Amino acid sequence: MKFRLKCREASRLLSEAEDRQLGLSERVTLRLHLGLCDACTQFSRQLGFLRRALAAYPGPEEETTDSA
């Protein structure tokens, strides 16, 4: 098991976590990396913001258009 991630690997895991559940070793190493790396922590926050913004977006079929 690899205990030290590079930022490139951490960002890949953060992105993959949006699509699948990470394994235990991946979660542990990612959490350790995020505890030490401010840049990847910020990237993680940005991904969370984007996820919430997309979830709140109603989509084109639900948008209202005023035809006057």
N, C-alpha and C positions, 0 to 999 in steps of 0.2 A: 504494500500500500504506500502510495506516495503522499508524504505529509506536507510538501512544499509546492505550492502552485506559482506559476508565473501569471502576471496580469492577463495575458492573452488566454490562458487556460481558464482563469477565473471568469472572465467575461463570457467565454464560450459556455461554461457551466451555468452562469446566470441566465443566459439566453435559452439554453436547453431546459432549464427549470420551468420556463413558461409553457413548454410543450409536454414535458414528462416529469415523473417523480424521480428525483435523483436518488441514487443508492446511498447507503449509510456512509461509506467511506468518502463519497463525493461531497455529501453534506458537511461532514466533519472538516475535511480539508478546505472546503470553500468558506466555512465559518471561521476557521483559523486565519485564512488569508484576509477575509473582510475585517477581522479584528486588528490587523496590522496595516492594511492598505486603505488610505483615505480615498484614493482615486477610484478604486473598485467599489468602495462603499457608496460613493457618490453615484457611480454608474448603476448600482443596484437600486438606489432611490429613484433615479431617473426612469428606470424600467418600471418600477412600481407606479410612478406618476402616469406614465404612458398607458399602463394596463388599466388604471382607474379611469383615465380620460376616455379611453376607447369603450370601456364598459358603460360610461355615462352618455356617450354619443348615441342619439336615437337612431341614426342611420337615415339614408335618403328616403326610404318608404314611409318613415314616420315624421319627416319634417313637414311643417305646414307651409303652404305657399298661398299668398294672398293674390288673387287675380281680380284686379279692380279696373 
